[in-house]
Amino acid sequence: VMIVPDHATPIIARTHTSDAVPFILYGKNVIADEILTFGESVANLSSFKVEAGHKLMNILMGKD
């Protein structure tokens, strides 16, 4: 399972930005990291980052 918005839209900016976009992966082979909350303000703190968003689907499908 993957939950992800299509872009960052921080309330303070009131528009789309190029900031880190939070996402959640859940499944049998997914290892949790240290982040316990979901949001744009903590997206950059995770140890698991995907620089190219289009690669998320490959990761979800176990192809990357």
N, C-alpha and C positions, 0 to 999 in steps of 0.2 A: 504494500500500500504506500502511496506517495501523496502527500498534501503539499501544494506549493502555489503561491500566487504567481501571476505572470510578470510582475515587475514590482519594484519598491515604490511605495507612495507614502513617505513619512508625513504625518499630520502637520508637522511644522512647515514642511515645504509646500504642501497642498497641491502637489503635482508629482508626476513620475520622476524618478531620479535613477542614477546609475549605482546606487548603494547596493550592498549585499542583500540578496533576497532569501528569506528564511524558507526552509523546507523540512518536512518530516518524512523519514523513511521508516517503515515498520514491516517486519517480517522475520521469518525463522532464522535467517543468516545475517541479520543486521545487528551490528554491535553498537550499543549506546555510547554516546560521548558524555562529556561532563555538563552539558547544557540542560537545564531542567525546565526552561520556559521557551515559549515560541513567540518570536516577534522580530521586527526589523532591528530593534535596538541591540539584540544579542546575536544576530545572525553572523556577525563578523568574529564573534568570540569562539565559535566552534572550532575544534581541531580538524573537522572534516569539511573541506571546501571543494567546490566544483567550479572552476573558472569559466567554463563554457556551459551555459545552462542547457543547451541541446543534448549534452551528454548524460543528463539525469535519467532519461528514459533507458539508455543502455545500461546504466548502473542498476536501475530497478529490474531490468530483465536479466541481469547477471552476465551481460556481454562485455563489460568493461572492467 
